[in-house]
Amino acid sequence: MNWPEHFSQGNHLAHTPLAELTTFRIGGPAHVLTLERVEDLDAALAVHPKWVLGKGANILVSDDGCQRPVLRLGRQFSATQWVEEGLLRVGAAHDLALLIGRCCREGWGGLEGLSGVPATVGGALCMNAGTASRWFFDCVERVQVLLPNEGVPVWIERGKTDPVYRSSGFPAGTFFIGCELRLSRGEPEELLATARAMKAAKAASQPLSAASAGCIFKNPSPEMPAGRLVEELGLKGMRLGGAQISEVHGNFIINTGNARASEVAALVRRIRARAQEERGISLAMEIQLWDLDAELFEPQAEDLSW
Ligand code: EPU
């Protein structure tokens, strides 16, 4: 990979299997640039990275890896700063769990409903990460982005954004740099108790000790969450190679050790085929697919006959 020469001073370049950097523990190699120097951002974007890696929690990467470089934001992009009372500016590389813990301890409420969501702030912005009760954009007042084909980052007011369930609403290729969060005063003990309860509920209903990418599908409706649908279709526990539909939660596919992206894709096709055939429900993917053809995940007739 031909990076500008000065890149190796201060930034970190590696050719790494993405299986090591994703919670699914699946994915071939890619050139990964961890950007530590804010002043090199322009030059980093000039090599046209296709993907930006946050905590690696919501993605499935091709077994062949990624052709184009993958960008990670280093520690310099995780700074926090109080803009005014209750308005906290946070860089995209900041870990969400650490941020929630700090806010709760310091008596600032707003984020505790997202406790247990594995993400960086950039990933949470990109996906509008959330739980059943709270979305990340609920707290966002302004977001700093580099829009595709634009040269200069801009701040955009929340009112001019259009986040929806599990999507920021920004165009594909938007690069998230940071945001400002509107927080409100709360009792640290109460905020921490809420955060702990959220985490405990997740631990009781999700296979958190197994490698996975969280929920695979968006919920088709509040009345029919994907996990319940998969359970009603009798598909929990189905296995293909190293990939298995979780016995614990039907909307999780777990990597039992050596799963390949192609095996996950085959399970996804089977679930989608049955949901469509038996319930007329079209399940939309929640996870991002990196260098994987979306057609691999589209059900075919043979996905009903196994
Ligand atoms: N259910 C089943 N069988 C299952 C799984 C769930 O019957 O195998 C039922 C549950 O009993 C419950 C309903 O389905 O009545 C909803 O299940 P749950 O409370 O687990 O919530 P969910 O809708 O499946 C959503 C988010 C999760 C988030 C939880 C908790 C989506 C796709 N999923 O799950 O987010 O952690 O609420 O807030 O919106 C993620 O996005 O990766 C993710 C895990």
Boltz pocket constraint, residues with backbone or C-beta under 6 A from the ligand:
constraints:
  - pocket:
      binder: B
      contacts: [[A, 130], [A, 131], [A, 132], [A, 133], [A, 202], [A, 205], [A, 213], [A, 214], [A, 215], [A, 216], [A, 217], [A, 218], [A, 219], [A, 225], [A, 226], [A, 227], [A, 228], [A, 229], [A, 231], [A, 247], [A, 248], [A, 249], [A, 250], [A, 251], [A, 286]]
      max_distance: 6.0
